[in-house]
Amino acid sequence: MARNIELKAHARAFEELRERAAALSDDAPLIFRQQDFFYDVPRGRLKLRQFDDGTPAELIFYQRDDRDGPKASYYSRSPVTNADAMHALLAQALTTRGIVTKERHVYLAGRTRIHLDRVDGLGDFVELEVVLAPDDDEEDGAAEAHALFAKLGVSQADLVAVAYVDLLNEGLGKRAA
């Protein structure tokens, strides 16, 4: 399984974060409108990700702890040629846990993907994924994530421990700024 270090927080000043992320990235952001269908599975999380722009869908399985701060995420991804048929099949076999719809701005800063997300029903978030090679140390990835959050001006008080689907299911939408 591939792995990365993830860190997520509420984004209080989305436009300012976009400017800071752009300054840290060598390239223009990729912007996607995504819809993630989550399914109940015995361990980890399974989601079918669809894109509005015609990008091929993906089936993604991942495992990570639900806790504040940087955390290791182990994941596998597979392209899906017929997303509607795949969703129908998965919905027959498994319970659909929830659907997350978002606009995602992706900035690349070295080996880190900076996601600025506008999540329908929840609000704005910033998420980092520090991509790790097989021999990379997770603590180094966590330190890198913390340093990048500091450069972006993200407060530790805004950290989010769980996935968007969990926030939606718990009714934990927008926080007061």
RODO-2510 file (C-alpha; in nm, 4 decimals, decimal comma):
residues 177
     n   res          X          Y          Z
     1     m     0,0000     0,0000     0,0000
     2     a     0,1099     0,3549    -0,0663
     3     r     0,1208     0,5909     0,2313
     4     n     0,1248     0,9551     0,3168
     5     i     0,1005     1,1790     0,6179
     6     e    -0,2262     1,3719     0,6348
     7     l    -0,3162     1,6849     0,8256
     8     k    -0,6526     1,8611     0,7979
     9     a    -0,8001     2,1811     0,9416
    10     h    -1,0870     2,4213     0,9004
    11     a    -0,9857     2,7026     0,6637
    12     r    -1,0781     3,0374     0,8165
    13     a    -0,9445     3,2578     0,5328
    14     f    -0,9784     3,0583     0,2113
    15     e    -0,8599     3,3306    -0,0276
    16     e    -0,5533     3,4057     0,1851
    17     l    -0,4741     3,0338     0,1965
    18     r    -0,4979     3,0176    -0,1825
    19     e    -0,2445     3,2987    -0,2119
    20     r    -0,0071     3,1352     0,0364
    21     a    -0,0415     2,7929    -0,1269
    22     a     0,0247     2,9445    -0,4697
    23     a     0,3416     3,1077    -0,3369
    24     l     0,4648     2,7673    -0,2109
    25     s     0,3830     2,5833    -0,5359
    26     d     0,5787     2,5850    -0,8602
    27     d     0,2698     2,5294    -1,0746
    28     a    -0,0817     2,6610    -1,1113
    29     p    -0,3385     2,4681    -0,9063
    30     l    -0,5456     2,1846    -1,0426
    31     i    -0,9124     2,2489    -0,9679
    32     f    -1,1635     1,9640    -0,9547
    33     r    -1,5271     1,9224    -0,8641
    34     q    -1,5459     1,5808    -0,6937
    35     q    -1,8093     1,3545    -0,5511
    36     d    -1,7044     1,0769    -0,3113
    37     f    -1,9420     0,7896    -0,2346
    38     f    -1,8414     0,6214     0,0931
    39     y    -1,9392     0,2617     0,1723
    40     d    -1,9467     0,0794     0,5046
    41     v    -1,6670    -0,1756     0,5193
    42     p    -1,5361    -0,3867     0,8115
    43     r    -1,2125    -0,1854     0,8409
    44     g    -1,0777     0,1342     0,6924
    45     r    -1,2718     0,3411     0,4422
    46     l    -1,3814     0,2673     0,0867
    47     k    -1,4904     0,5403    -0,1504
    48     l    -1,5721     0,5800    -0,5164
    49     r    -1,4494     0,9184    -0,6397
    50     q    -1,6079     1,0785    -0,9454
    51     f    -1,4945     1,3980    -1,1175
    52     d    -1,7170     1,6462    -1,2999
    53     d    -1,4542     1,7214    -1,5668
    54     g    -1,4393     1,3753    -1,7243
    55     t    -1,1309     1,2613    -1,5327
    56     p    -1,1640     0,8831    -1,4852
    57     a    -1,3247     0,7773    -1,1568
    58     e    -1,1263     0,5957    -0,8875
    59     l    -1,2007     0,3393    -0,6232
    60     i    -0,9960     0,4239    -0,3132
    61     f    -0,9442     0,2190     0,0016
    62     y    -0,7583     0,3762     0,2927
    63     q    -0,6821     0,3270     0,6589
    64     r    -0,5840     0,5962     0,9075
    65     d    -0,6448     0,6900     1,2678
    66     d    -0,9085     0,9488     1,3557
    67     r    -0,7103     1,1949     1,5662
    68     d    -0,5966     1,5552     1,5505
    69     g    -0,2561     1,6194     1,4084
    70     p    -0,0542     1,4473     1,1400
    71     k    -0,1428     1,0835     1,0845
    72     a    -0,0241     0,8105     0,8516
    73     s    -0,2700     0,7053     0,5854
    74     y    -0,2227     0,3795     0,3957
    75     y    -0,4119     0,3651     0,0685
    76     s    -0,4755     0,1803    -0,2567
    77     r    -0,6335     0,3334    -0,5664
    78     s    -0,7758     0,1747    -0,8788
    79     p    -0,9175     0,3428    -1,1892
    80     v    -1,2851     0,2767    -1,2636
    81     t    -1,4069     0,2782    -1,6232
    82     n    -1,7809     0,2763    -1,5458
    83     a    -1,8454     0,4717    -1,2266
    84     d    -2,2251     0,4418    -1,2408
    85     a    -2,2109     0,0628    -1,2721
    86     m    -1,9484     0,0422    -0,9967
    87     h    -2,1615     0,2532    -0,7627
    88     a    -2,4689     0,0407    -0,8375
    89     l    -2,2733    -0,2760    -0,7609
    90     l    -2,1200    -0,1394    -0,4391
    91     a    -2,4547     0,0034    -0,3234
    92     q    -2,6119    -0,3428    -0,3682
    93     a    -2,3380    -0,5173    -0,1709
    94     l    -2,2607    -0,2526     0,0912
    95     t    -2,4381     0,0255     0,2753
    96     t    -2,3686     0,3699     0,1336
    97     r    -2,2351     0,5588     0,4332
    98     g    -2,2506     0,9047     0,2811
    99     i    -2,1706     1,1267    -0,0136
   100     v    -1,9212     1,4129    -0,0022
   101     t    -1,9273     1,6754    -0,2769
   102     k    -1,6487     1,9292    -0,2940
   103     e    -1,4467     2,1662    -0,5055
   104     r    -1,0784     2,0884    -0,4565
   105     h    -0,7856     2,3157    -0,5395
   106     v    -0,4627     2,1117    -0,5483
   107     y    -0,1236     2,2797    -0,5123
   108     l     0,2011     2,0814    -0,5231
   109     a     0,4784     2,1910    -0,2867
   110     g     0,7647     1,9461    -0,3158
   111     r     0,6325     1,6046    -0,2172
   112     t     0,3258     1,7550    -0,0478
   113     r    -0,0178     1,7995    -0,2005
   114     i    -0,1987     2,0993    -0,0545
   115     h    -0,5754     2,0581    -0,0887
   116     l    -0,7975     2,3603    -0,0395
   117     d    -1,1474     2,2163    -0,0233
   118     r    -1,4890     2,3782    -0,0369
   119     v    -1,7095     2,0985     0,0930
   120     d    -2,0838     2,1208     0,0321
   121     g    -2,2654     2,1385     0,3661
   122     l    -1,9440     2,1758     0,5698
   123     g    -1,7469     2,4789     0,4562
   124     d    -1,3806     2,5367     0,3754
   125     f    -1,0862     2,3172     0,4721
   126     v    -0,7153     2,2801     0,4093
   127     e    -0,5646     1,9326     0,3934
   128     l    -0,2039     1,8292     0,3427
   129     e    -0,0826     1,4979     0,2074
   130     v     0,2920     1,4479     0,2460
   131     v     0,3653     1,1593     0,0072
   132     l     0,6107     0,9111     0,1572
   133     a     0,8483     0,6784    -0,0255
   134     p     0,8740     0,3235     0,1155
   135     d     1,1820     0,4080     0,3228
   136     d     1,0699     0,7563     0,4381
   137     d     1,0227     0,8142     0,8088
   138     e     0,6668     0,9034     0,9173
   139     e     0,7939     1,1426     1,1861
   140     d     0,9821     1,3422     0,9219
   141     g     0,6621     1,3598     0,7164
   142     a     0,4677     1,4788     1,0209
   143     a     0,7281     1,7494     1,0916
   144     e     0,7059     1,8579     0,7278
   145     a     0,3257     1,8815     0,7529
   146     h     0,3476     2,0943     1,0691
   147     a     0,6058     2,3249     0,9074
   148     l     0,3879     2,3694     0,5986
   149     f     0,0793     2,4456     0,8088
   150     a     0,2855     2,7113     0,9881
   151     k     0,3866     2,8657     0,6517
   152     l     0,0218     2,8642     0,5477
   153     g    -0,0778     3,0304     0,8755
   154     v    -0,3093     2,7476     0,9858
   155     s    -0,3826     2,7360     1,3585
   156     q    -0,3495     2,4139     1,5578
   157     a    -0,6877     2,5045     1,7103
   158     d    -0,8514     2,4444     1,3710
   159     l    -0,7315     2,0840     1,3287
   160     v    -0,9889     1,8254     1,2234
   161     a    -0,9490     1,4612     1,3240
   162     v    -1,2015     1,2842     1,1004
   163     a    -1,3042     1,2481     0,7363
   164     y    -1,5529     1,4836     0,5716
   165     v    -1,8113     1,2050     0,5559
   166     d    -1,7892     1,1696     0,9353
   167     l    -1,8398     1,5436     0,9814
   168     l    -2,1434     1,5358     0,7524
   169     n    -2,2894     1,2319     0,9308
   170     e    -2,2345     1,3958     1,2698
   171     g    -2,3911     1,7224     1,1508
   172     l    -2,0729     1,9178     1,2237
   173     g    -2,0954     2,1773     0,9510
   174     k    -1,9496     2,5247     0,9368
   175     r    -1,7774     2,6605     1,2466
   176     a    -1,7916     3,0207     1,3440
   177     a    -1,4814     3,2070     1,2365
***
